[in-house]
Amino acid sequence: MPFLDILRQAILLAKAAYESRMAHNRTDDLPIVASGSSAAVLKSRTAEERRLDSFLQSQTPAVVYLLTAVMYLGRGDFEVKDLRDQYEAMSESFGGREWAARQMMEKLPLPDYLEQGLKKLIQSRFDADRLLGD
């Protein structure tokens, strides 16, 4: 499946997850302290959030890293011209697909970030499939 199709599917699932979370008023989850000094958030996930997570976990690590990079692109952390470098850095430094997917799942405005990233990719005519093929 072409990356832009995967990205569009992720956007649809992220929108559904966001709307479900808002409908269930679950934005006030409390942080808890996990083992050691790390903090975690105890969240009861909605069915839509579980579907998004399952979708992300079913993708290859390369696709998840690129989705994460597009999320940060859409958030405005860098420009399209830097996407290749950011993708490569995430591929090398992220602790695996699960960690990258978790980064996305934790962002409440995920659908907005992904949509903005998609717009930037389309406007610049960036060939994400070529990047994944490298």
NORHU-V419657 format. One line per field, one symbol per residue. ss: DSSP state (2 for helix, 1 for strand, 0 for the rest). phi: phi as a letter, one per 20 degrees, with the letter a starting at -180 (. if undefined). burial: I if it has 9 or more other C-alpha atoms within 8 Angstrom, else O. A space follows every 50 residues. Layout:
BEGIN
ss->???
phi->???
burial->???
END
This chain:
BEGIN
ss->00222222222222222222222000000011100000111000002222 22222222002222222222222220000222222222222220002222 2222200002222222222222220002222220
phi->.fgffffffffffffffffffffeldedfefceegmdfdcdeceefgfff fffffffeefggffffgfffgffffnfbeggefgfffffffedffpgfff ffgffeefeggfffffffgffffelfefffffef
burial->OOIOOIIOOIIIIIIIIIOIIIOOOOOOOOOOOOOOOOOOOOOOOIOIII IIIOIIIOOOOOIIIIIIIIIIIIIOOOOIOOIOOIIOOIIOOIOOIOII IOIIIOOOOIIOIIIIIIOIIOOOOOOOOOOOOO
END
